[in-house]
Amino acid sequence: MRTALAGLTTRGRSFLAAGGAAAICSYLLGQPDLLRVGLLLAALPLVCAAVLYRTRYRVAGSRRLAPSRVPAMSEARVHLRVDNVSRMPTGLLMLQDRVPYVLGPRPRFVLDRVEPGGHREVSYRVRSDLRGKYPLGPLQLRLTDPFGMCELTRSFSAFDTLTVVPTVHPLAPVRLVGESTGYGDSRTRAVALAGEDDVIPRGYRHGDDLRRVHWRSTARYGELMVRREEQPQRARCTVLLDTRRQAHRGTGPDSTFEWAVSGAASAAVHLLERGYGVRLLTDSGSCVPGVDGVGGAGYGSASDTAGVLLDTLAVVDHSDGAGFSRAHDVLRGGSEGLLVAFVGALDEEQASVLARTRQRVGGAVVFLLDTGVWGGPAPAAASGATASAMAVSGMTAPGATAFGTAASGTAASGGSAGEDPLTARERTLREAGWSVHRVVPGATLPKLWQRADRYSTDDGGPVAAGGGMFR
């Protein structure tokens, strides 16, 4: 009741004060009729507060996100529902939902009275340009009585989480360097090689073909056994993401780090759709979904694995590491599969460590972000690595003006005038067997991905913002 009295409005407090004053005057003046008026004025706000106090616990609220996982720079719709589970109608309701500032203004709705057993539904849109996980709620409901004597605010305890994942770009189905023939879903390895005696039986499972029943093993083990004539061997791929703080440049959606995160998400989802077992590896050595690299292990289908990877990339942040030694240790145990890397600025030592990882995989493709021509102050690791940023016959690199940097360097040793020379780090990776593709401001991953085709005739130079070659 104390909580209910604290919710009295100005009108309710005025009625209560007027009732008390009328009661005092009736005692002093000896007017019993004035006492009746005073009791009526004082009882009205008290009765409204008591009724409203009981009513507020009979209102249920719920929230539904559509969808609960949305790419950056896309909108999601939040549906709110209020149910009146009491036997009396509610008064005027004001609905308010708590949302983080980056998702937009706090939504407020005014609802008319809700009949007993009825409900009201409203919705609003949220949008974020930054990936992450954002809490929505708790839902707040302000109740008022029909006379406007009392207002009470109820906060529901439930809240939901909106996951804003990196933007996933559709990629063309190309044959990458080191990729086996037949893609990732048709490679099989025979187990039985020399007749029926060499089969490896296993227990019968619901749905197995009865023609595969191995009767000799069934009689030996006393249970139904079937032939396991071949064992699928799924193609594997590791997506390496460089999260070193000193290797990236810029802030916000236009930074090199966000470009790399979006590229890693696009590559992982694309390879999962092609039947690969994909794992995500960072420079700090952390792996998702597992160190075995089998996509879907413990997560169900490929779509479930993609959801786990996208949820991880939604909250990935910079690391304080300085190299790829931990990632190299993780890759040391593997001897097959494809490696797709998204790397920022490199120095000689880091390039050498990254080059040695090529010996542990079947094929390696790296998208090297040219941080020397990106906006913002140059990172420490970029000194000497990308200083020869695209100086070509008086032309300016596409996107350089938009990012506030002009490409006015000179051609490095080994290059010629009018060409974009390879840096020492690029040559180190190419000599180790990497397929290197430089990323400049404005370049799109779908165009770069097409040039990663092992049958492509492009020479691996930078790609302009429009997707064409930049000489």
PyMOL commands that set and color helices and strands:
alter all, ss='L'
color gray80, all
select helices_A, chain A and resi 2-6+10-29+32-58+101-103+196-198+210-212+215-221+245-247+252-254+256-273+302-315+325-331+348-360+371-373+380-382+424-431+445-451
alter helices_A, ss='H'
color red, helices_A
select strands_A, chain A and resi 59-66+69-71+75-84+93-97+108-111+119-127+132-136+139-144+151-155+160-165+188-190+200-203+225-228+230-232+236-241+277-282+287-288+338-343+363-369+435-439
alter strands_A, ss='S'
color yellow, strands_A
deselect
rebuild
show_as cartoon
